[in-house]
Amino acid sequence: MPMSPYPVVCYAAGCDAPAAYKIAAKWSDGTTDELKTYGLVCAACLAAQFAAACAKRTACRLAVGETLDAPGVYELSRGGRDRALIRRPDLEAQLCPS
């Protein structure tokens, strides 16, 4: 189902800028897999929201058989499905240098 025509705004508190990125992590229960969304954010809020997503992932408790990858940054695009989103490892490296 395509994204609706209304604007998607940043999830950060007090920000009403258009969202440009999806912060999400691949989740699976062994049978089903999907992207677990931590937030939709604008470029200005990306660093703080990515750090918050990483902290949430660290605190996450998984059931037996569940897996949850580290959060990633994906370009948000209208009309596409999660599997078609473009991941941005270059941004991830800038936000969370090893």
N, C-alpha and C positions, 0 to 999 in steps of 0.2 A: 504494500500500500504506500503510495507516495506521501511525502511529508505535506502537511496542510499548508495553505498559502499564507497563514499568519506568521509574523516574525518570531523567530526563536531567539530569546534574549539570554544573556549570561546568567548563570545560576548564582554568582557571587552576590552576597548581600549588598544592596544599595547600588548595584550596577544594572543599567538597562541597555547596555550596548549589545549589538547583535552578536550571537554566539558564532564563533568560527571553528571551534575545536570540540571534540568529544573526548573526555577522559574516561577510559574504560579498560577493563581487564577481561581476558578470556577465562570463563568459568565453565566447569563441567561437573556433572554428577556421575560420569562414567557412561551414561546413555545419551544425554542431551548436552549440547554445548551452546553457549551464547556469550555475548559481551555484557558484562555487568557494568552498568553506567555509574560513574562517580559524579559526573557533571558535564554540562555543556557550557563552555566559557568563551569569552572574548580573548584576544591576544594580550591585552593589558592584565587580565586576571589569571592567565594561564599558569604562571610560576607558583603563585600562592595556592591555587586550587589543585595543582598537580602534587605539591608537597602534602596538602591535606589528604588527597587520595592515597598517597603512599603510606601515610600514617594510619589511615583507616584499614588499608590492606594488611599492615603489620599486626593490627589488633584483631583481625578477623579470625574467628574460629570456624573451622571446617568440619563437616560431618565425615564419617568414614566413606571413602570413595570419591569425595569431592576434591577438585583441584581449582586453584585460582591463581592465575599468573600475576605478575607485577603489572600495575597500571601502565597504560600506553596512551599516547596522544594520537588522535585520528582527525583528519580534516573532515569537518562537517559538510555534507552536501545534500541538497534537496533531491528527493525522489529516489534515493538509493537505499539499499539495505545495508545492515551492519557489515556483512561479508564483503561488500564492495567499497567500504571506506578505506581511504589511503592512510596507512600508518606513517607517522613522522618520527623515526628513530633519531634523526638529527636534532629535533627539538627536545626529545627525551634526554639525549646526551648532554645538552646544554643545561637542562633543568636539574639533572641528577648525575653529575659527573662521577665516574667510578674512582 
